[in-house]
Amino acid sequence: MRYNIAGAFSKSKQLKLYFLKNKNIIKNLDITVYDGINSCSWNGGRINRDIIYDNKTIDYYYRNNISIGLTFTNNIIDLDDKLGNKLLKKFHKKDNVIISANLDLLKYVKNNYPLYKHTRSITSFGKISLPMSDDDFNHYKFLEKYYDYIVPRCEHVFDKRFIDLDQTKYEIMLNDTCMYNCPYYGEHFQEIAKQNRLYNKPWQEGGIEKMTEIEECWISERSTYKKPKIFDPNTGNEKTIEKLGDNYGMDLKSDQIMKLKKQGINNFKITGREMNFNDFNNELNLYLIDHGKI
């Protein structure tokens, strides 16, 4: 079973401690840790922080057979970016992963840095249809030709057509607390990515208040960017959970995970770069130990 875990460098101390305490469990898993580092303009998913890689942490991961994923998920990529190319060279190693949302970057990396594996980011999916449409289905099939892994929209994971996709290709996000079928999903991630292209130091140059409004959920009281304030990301969409039951594809429960494993899903993603120490530790325990026994 493979797990892609947030915080390779932003939470490196916590991850190393956790892996040490649970080494008998971790040794039986295929682990990748991912992050957006060095304020690279290729980064996406969240607005850049001052997170710098360090060689001791890299060496620790490699000694323990833990791969590293770089979140180059910006939808617009300058392939001549010096920092992006420097990071590609630095982490070019078998089983390390480039997580991307841009086909030009995918082709560029495959041609010049062939050892990497490739993941299609969930942030690349904008408006979708529910239930899954022919266009959605065909788009997934198209991506299967090019990527080793695809992180699908969580709303599609329990769609009746999902089983007809190549299950070995899909990396399922275990703890997505976004609004079910959020109307701003693609737009939100594009706006986040834009800040990483506009600023070398977004929080300093763009301002903490503006970056917070852009990054936080647009339909909750956390952000005034869109102002609706109708959703609490901490609890999920309770009405949708009640309506869909086990077909609710966001913050997954044990029976849902069991179902996915039985149908051939072997890749899972655990988010949490924004979490505090205790919350992140609880997520790791829940999905690697409690649900990991399934």
C-alpha positions in Angstrom: 0.0 0.0 0.0 1.3 3.4 -1.0 0.7 6.6 1.0 1.6 10.2 -0.2 1.9 12.3 2.9 2.0 16.1 3.3 4.8 18.1 4.8 8.1 16.6 3.6 10.0 19.7 4.8 7.3 21.9 6.4 6.6 19.1 8.9 9.9 17.2 8.6 10.6 17.1 12.4 7.1 15.7 13.2 7.2 13.2 10.3 10.6 11.9 11.3 9.5 11.5 14.9 6.3 9.8 13.8 8.1 7.4 11.5 10.5 6.5 14.3 7.8 5.8 16.8 5.8 3.7 14.3 8.7 2.1 12.4 7.2 -1.4 12.5 4.1 -0.2 10.7 5.9 2.2 8.3 8.4 -0.4 7.1 5.5 -2.3 5.5 4.3 0.7 3.5 5.4 2.5 0.4 5.8 6.1 1.6 6.1 9.4 -0.4 6.3 12.7 1.4 5.4 15.9 -0.6 5.8 19.6 -0.3 6.1 22.9 -2.1 9.6 24.3 -1.4 12.0 27.2 -1.9 9.2 29.6 -2.9 9.3 28.2 -6.5 6.9 29.9 -9.0 5.9 26.4 -10.2 4.4 25.5 -6.8 0.6 25.4 -6.4 -2.0 24.0 -4.0 -1.3 26.7 -1.4 0.5 30.0 -1.3 4.2 29.7 -0.9 5.8 29.8 2.5 9.4 30.1 3.4 10.0 26.3 3.4 13.6 25.4 2.3 14.8 21.9 1.8 17.8 20.7 3.8 20.1 17.8 2.9 19.9 16.1 6.2 16.2 15.6 5.9 16.6 14.5 2.3 19.3 11.9 3.4 17.0 10.7 6.2 14.1 10.0 3.7 16.4 8.3 1.2 18.0 6.1 3.9 14.5 5.0 5.0 13.3 4.3 1.4 10.9 7.3 1.5 10.4 9.1 -1.8 9.9 12.8 -2.1 7.2 14.6 -4.2 7.5 18.1 -5.4 4.1 20.0 -5.8 4.8 21.8 -9.1 1.0 22.2 -9.5 0.9 25.7 -10.9 -1.4 25.7 -13.9 1.0 28.2 -15.7 4.6 27.2 -16.0 7.7 29.0 -17.3 9.9 26.1 -18.3 13.0 28.3 -18.3 12.5 29.1 -14.6 16.0 28.7 -13.0 14.8 27.6 -9.6 12.3 25.1 -11.0 15.1 23.5 -13.1 17.5 23.6 -10.1 15.0 21.6 -8.0 14.3 19.2 -10.8 18.1 18.4 -10.9 18.4 18.2 -7.1 15.6 15.7 -6.6 16.0 13.7 -9.8 16.0 10.2 -8.4 14.1 6.9 -9.0 10.7 6.9 -7.5 10.6 10.6 -6.6 7.5 12.2 -7.9 6.6 15.4 -9.7 3.0 16.4 -8.9 1.7 18.7 -11.7 -1.2 20.2 -13.5 0.4 21.3 -16.7 1.0 18.9 -19.7 4.0 21.0 -21.0 5.8 20.5 -17.7 5.0 16.8 -17.7 6.5 16.4 -21.2 9.5 18.5 -20.3 10.3 16.5 -17.2 9.8 13.2 -18.9 12.2 14.3 -21.7 14.9 15.7 -19.4 14.5 14.0 -16.1 13.3 10.5 -16.9 13.6 8.9 -13.4 10.7 10.8 -11.9 7.2 9.4 -11.5 4.3 11.7 -12.3 1.1 12.5 -10.5 -1.7 14.6 -11.9 -2.9 17.0 -9.2 -6.4 17.3 -8.0 -6.0 21.0 -8.3 -6.1 20.7 -12.1 -9.8 19.7 -12.1 -12.2 22.6 -12.3 -15.9 22.2 -13.0 -17.1 18.6 -13.0 -20.4 16.9 -13.5 -22.3 14.8 -10.9 -22.8 12.1 -11.7 -19.7 11.7 -13.8 -20.3 12.7 -17.4 -18.8 11.2 -20.5 -16.5 14.2 -20.7 -15.2 13.6 -17.2 -14.7 9.9 -17.8 -12.9 10.5 -21.1 -10.7 13.1 -19.5 -9.6 10.7 -16.8 -8.9 8.0 -19.5 -6.8 10.6 -21.4 -4.7 11.4 -18.3 -4.2 7.7 -17.6 -2.0 7.5 -20.8 0.5 10.1 -19.4 0.5 9.9 -15.6 1.6 7.2 -13.1 -1.0 8.5 -10.6 -4.0 10.7 -10.8 -5.7 12.3 -7.8 -9.3 12.5 -8.9 -12.0 14.8 -7.6 -13.2 13.3 -4.4 -16.8 13.6 -5.6 -16.1 11.1 -8.3 -14.5 8.4 -6.2 -17.8 6.6 -5.4 -19.4 7.4 -8.7 -20.7 4.1 -10.4 -18.4 4.8 -13.4 -15.2 5.2 -11.4 -14.8 1.4 -11.2 -14.4 1.4 -15.0 -11.2 3.5 -14.8 -7.8 1.9 -14.2 -7.8 1.6 -10.4 -4.0 1.2 -10.3 -3.6 4.7 -11.6 -5.6 6.6 -8.9 -4.4 8.1 -5.7 -7.3 8.8 -3.4 -7.3 11.8 -1.1 -8.3 10.5 2.3 -9.0 13.7 4.2 -10.4 16.4 1.8 -12.7 18.7 3.8 -13.7 20.9 0.9 -17.3 21.7 0.0 -18.9 18.9 -2.0 -18.9 20.0 -5.6 -17.5 23.4 -4.7 -18.4 25.9 -7.4 -15.1 27.7 -7.0 -12.8 24.7 -6.9 -10.7 25.3 -10.1 -10.9 29.1 -9.8 -9.7 29.0 -6.2 -6.6 26.9 -7.0 -5.8 29.0 -10.0 -5.9 32.2 -7.9 -3.6 30.5 -5.3 -1.2 29.5 -8.0 -1.2 33.1 -9.4 0.2 34.5 -6.1 3.2 32.2 -6.5 3.9 33.6 -9.9 3.3 37.2 -8.9 5.5 37.3 -5.7 8.8 35.9 -4.6 7.5 36.2 -1.0 3.7 36.3 -1.3 2.9 36.8 2.4 5.4 39.6 2.8 4.9 41.3 -0.5 1.2 40.7 -1.0 0.2 41.0 2.6 -0.9 38.5 5.2 -4.6 39.7 5.1 -4.9 39.4 1.3 -3.1 36.0 1.1 -5.3 34.6 3.9 -8.5 35.8 2.2 -7.3 34.2 -1.1 -6.1 30.9 0.4 -8.8 30.0 2.9 -12.1 28.4 1.9 -14.1 31.0 -0.2 -17.5 29.8 1.1 -16.7 29.9 4.8 -16.2 32.6 7.4 -12.5 32.1 7.1 -12.3 34.2 4.0 -14.0 37.3 2.8 -12.8 36.8 -0.8 -16.1 35.5 -2.1 -18.1 36.3 1.1 -20.9 33.6 1.2 -19.9 32.2 4.6 -22.1 29.1 4.3 -19.6 26.3 5.0 -17.5 25.1 7.9 -14.4 23.2 6.6 -13.8 21.7 10.0 -17.1 19.6 9.9 -17.7 19.1 6.2 -21.0 19.6 4.5 -23.3 17.8 7.0 -26.4 17.9 4.7 -24.4 16.3 1.9 -22.9 13.7 4.2 -26.4 12.7 5.4 -27.7 12.6 1.9 -24.9 10.6 0.3 -23.8 8.3 3.1 -21.0 6.0 1.9 -21.1 7.7 -1.5 -19.8 10.9 0.1 -16.2 11.2 -1.2 -14.5 13.8 1.0 -13.3 12.8 4.5 -13.2 9.0 4.2 -14.3 6.5 6.7 -13.1 2.9 7.3 -15.9 1.2 5.2 -15.2 3.5 2.3 -11.5 2.8 2.4 -12.1 -0.9 2.6 -14.4 -0.7 -0.5 -11.7 1.1 -2.4 -9.0 -1.3 -1.5 -11.2 -4.3 -2.5 -11.7 -2.7 -6.0 -8.0 -2.3 -6.5 -7.0 1.1 -5.1 -3.5 1.0 -3.7 -2.6 4.7 -3.5 -3.8 7.2 -0.9 -3.0 10.8 -0.1 -3.0 12.4 3.3 -3.2 16.2 3.4 -2.3 18.4 6.4 0.4 20.9 5.7 -1.8 23.6 7.3 -2.7 21.6 10.4 -1.2 22.0 13.9 0.9 19.3 15.5 -1.9 17.4 17.3 -4.4 17.5 14.4 -1.8 16.3 11.9 -0.7 13.5 14.3 -4.3 12.4 14.7 -4.7 12.3 10.9 -1.6 10.1 10.6 -2.8 7.8 13.3 -6.3 7.6 11.8 -5.2 6.7 8.3 -1.9 4.9 8.8 -2.7 2.9 11.9 -6.4 2.7 12.6 -7.7 2.5 9.0 -4.4 1.1 7.9 -5.3 -2.2 9.5 -8.2 -2.6 7.1 
